[in-house]
C-alpha cells in the first residue's frame, strides 16, 4: 500500500467514526464558516474586511535560510503591490502580515498563534521542521497554507499545498536525464551526497527508485547541516569508482563537493537539486568547477529564461529593490502569490471568501499557468501540482546565475514512481 493509499484509508475511517459519533446526516446547524455576508452577498471569514484581505507569511528572514526567505518575500510583496494597483481582489486591497521565525520552532508557534485569527490564508510557510510542528494547527484552523518546501511527504493535506514538482519527482526526472545524456547504464555506480532531513531524504527516495529500475548502485553519503567540508565524502566516492554524483545539500556544501572533486581530478558530472545552489557561489573559489561540472534539476525555469514573465519579473524587481541579489527565490515568490491571488479571485466569484471557500477555490484549480513554469493542478491533495522539471546550469552574467539547459520535461518513469511510491 502506498503512502497515498494509507492516508486515504485513514481519512475514510476517521470520517466514518466521526459520522457515527456525531450522528451525521441530521441538521448540523451553523458551521465555523457560516460567517457574515458582505453587501454583495460574499461570505467572509477571518482576515477579510470590507476593504482588505490579509494574507500571512511566516518565514525565515534572519536565520539559516534568510537570503532565500528575503527573496521570496520581496517577490511576493512586488506581486501584491501590482495586484493592488489594479484594484485588488473582490473590491479589497491585499495586505501581508509577515513574521520572521528565524528558523526557531518555538518562536514560530507563538507567531502562528498570534497571526492565525488575523489572516485569510498563508501563502508562504518556510521550513520543514516548522511545518511539521504547525501542521495540526493549520488543519484544525482551516488555513489554506502554501509550503515553501517541496517534499512529497507534505502531500495529502487538504489545507496544505506545494507548488510545482516535489524534490523526489525532480530527482527522478534529473537522474533519468543524466542516464540519457551521459550514457549511464546497468552496473554503474552513482554517488549521492544528501542532507539529512526532509529535503535530502525525499530527494534520495526518487534517486533510489531510478537506481533500482536501471540496475545501478547508489553509493550514498549522508551529511549533516553543520558539515561544511565534504572533501572526505568526495574522496570516498572517487575511490568507489562512481561515474556521476547526485547531490541534494545546502549551497555551501554543493560548492565544497564540486570544488573538492575538481581538486582531486575527479572528472564526473554532478546533478544537483536546485535548492542546493545560490548565485553567490559564483563569487567563490569554487566557481570554475561549478561552471564546468554542475547541472541542476529545478521545478521552475531559470530566472534568465526567455519566458516573457521572467523578463518582466527581473525588470520590476530591479526597479523595486535596486541592488538586491537575484535568485530563484523570485520565481518561488511570484508563483506562490500568483496562485494565492487566483484562489481569492475564484473564491470571490463563488461568493465565498471564508477559509473553507478559499480552500475549495484552491482545489478547483486544475490548469493554472502562473507564467513561470508548467501549468499547475491542485485538484488532488495527494498528487504533486506538477510533474515536469527543468535542467539548468550555473552561468556568469545572467539574472539569478543560472541558464536553461532543458525546458520542461517529464520522463515516463515519473508516473510509475508516483503510482508506487507517493
Phi, psi and omega in degrees: 000130179284167177302319180300315181295321179296316181295317181294323177297320179296318180297315180298316180296316179298317179297320180295316179296319178298320180298317180295315185290332184252006181053054184297157182108340177271186180285117182267355180072210181282156177245175181299336183260009173280063183272190182293160178241135182279182185296340179263009179081016179266123177289137182237158181225197180305142178081001182239123174241184179292341185241347186210154170238122182259128179246142183262144172228114179246105194220181178251114178246346185231359182256206186296335180252024181304313180302317178295314181301320180293318180298314180298313182298317182294324176292323177295316178298319179300315181295316180298317179299320180294320177295317181294326178295337179265009176111357179080207182230130176059037179073017183229146174279149177269140175234146175251129172256110189248137174226141180256109180273350178059022184061035176253113186298313182298319178296320181297321180297315178299316182294319179299314181298328178285324183281322194309314182291349188254000186237151176273327180200171181230086179276064180157089175234113187255130173117115182300316181294326178294314181299316182300321181287324185270354190302315180299319178298315181300318180291315182294328182271355181056042178266112177295115190236136177255120176283136175266015169245162190234037178280136177290348175295343180272353180289160176095005179250123187295329184262359180240132183230153171240144183255131181077191184287162181264167183305316184289320178295318176303318182291326175298311178299314184293317179297316178296323175300317180295320178301315184288321187271340183248005176067032179283151183205185182306139179090344180290148176257128183240125178283151176217115174259121183221147181281133179287110183159182186299317181297304183295317181292325179290317177297321180300325180300319177294319180296318180298321181298313180295316180301317179296317181294327185262003178068033179254163176254124178266116179266103190264142174227108179275134180234153180266159178308320188283348183277120184260326184258113181256020183296325179295315180298321180293320177298319180294322177294321178298317180294334180276355175081035181289148180258351176197161180229125171267147184214126177229081184226189175282162179304313179299325179290324175300313179298319180298314183294312182293319177297321179295321178297316179296323183294329181259007178077023178277097186265075177233154179288145172250134174236116186245161170286140188300328181291350178272015180231144174223132183301339178294343176296337181284359174254010180255168177299342181280354186306312181302320180292319179298317181295328184272322195249344191254133164236159184229146173256129189228152178279349182223162179290161176297149178300336180273006183295166181274010176297131182306322182294329179294315179298318179295318181298315180298314181296315180295320182294319179295324178292319183282322184232068182300132179088348179288143180295148177257127177210181184292348175300333178296318179295317179300313180296317179299309183294320180299313182285329177299318178294316181299318180294320177297321175303313183294320178297318179293319178296321178297317180298328178273004180058043179210094177261021171288170179298319177297320179297322179291319177298313181296322178297320179298316183285350174278347182284117183242336180216054182273129180255108181281355179096341180227081181131181182289165174298146187247139180236111182255012188291333181243111182299341183272357182245146171301147181289343174209154180234011177264152179228169178235150171253127180230166179216152177298141177206133179288147169079011177240153179304128179082354177070014180228143176238150181287141175245315180220129181287179186311129180209158174221127180276153181303331184293341181298315181298321178294319179299313182298319181295326186265322193254331185263000000 
